[in-house]
Amino acid sequence: MINSVNINHLPIKDLVVSGLIILIMSSIIANIYDPLLGITYAFGNIFTLTFLSWLYKDTWSDPKK
């Protein structure tokens, strides 16, 4: 059974900052090198953050930790 994440206590500020960093860095990479590399960088980061979200699942589920 998949445990759901309590979205009421998600660190929205952290998610926004991470999203901005990914957007800015992928834009820089796309402008300097190749747009395909920028898109690959963005999706790679999003995939990595999603895959490693199990590291933060405990603190999202219980905000008292």
GIMO-V13010 format. One record per residue. N is the residue number from 1. PSI is psi in degrees with one decimal (999 if undefined). OMEGA is omega in radians with two decimals (* if undefined). Layout:
N;PSI;OMEGA / N;PSI;OMEGA
This chain:
1;137.7;-3.11 / 2;129.4;3.08 / 3;131.1;3.12 / 4;155.0;-3.13 / 5;135.0;3.10 / 6;103.9;-3.03 / 7;-6.7;3.11 / 8;-23.6;-3.07 / 9;24.4;3.09 / 10;142.7;3.10 / 11;83.2;-3.05 / 12;-39.4;3.13 / 13;-42.8;3.13 / 14;-39.7;3.13 / 15;-39.8;3.12 / 16;-43.9;3.13 / 17;-43.0;3.11 / 18;-42.3;3.11 / 19;-41.1;3.10 / 20;-40.8;3.11 / 21;-43.9;3.12 / 22;-43.2;-3.13 / 23;-46.0;-3.12 / 24;-46.5;-3.11 / 25;-39.0;3.12 / 26;-33.0;3.07 / 27;-42.2;3.11 / 28;-45.6;3.14 / 29;-40.6;3.14 / 30;-37.3;-3.14 / 31;-35.1;-3.10 / 32;-47.9;-3.01 / 33;-80.5;-3.02 / 34;138.5;3.12 / 35;-32.3;3.12 / 36;-37.9;3.09 / 37;-36.9;3.09 / 38;-42.8;3.11 / 39;-41.7;3.11 / 40;-41.1;3.11 / 41;-45.4;-3.12 / 42;-49.9;-3.13 / 43;-33.7;3.08 / 44;-41.9;3.10 / 45;-43.0;3.13 / 46;-42.8;3.11 / 47;-42.9;3.14 / 48;-45.1;3.12 / 49;-38.4;3.10 / 50;-43.2;-3.12 / 51;-37.4;-3.10 / 52;10.4;-3.13 / 53;-16.3;3.11 / 54;-20.3;3.10 / 55;-31.2;-3.06 / 56;0.7;-3.06 / 57;-36.9;-3.13 / 58;-43.4;-3.12 / 59;-27.3;3.07 / 60;-36.4;-3.11 / 61;-35.9;-3.12 / 62;99.0;-3.05 / 63;-7.6;-3.13 / 64;-11.6;-3.12 / 65;999;*
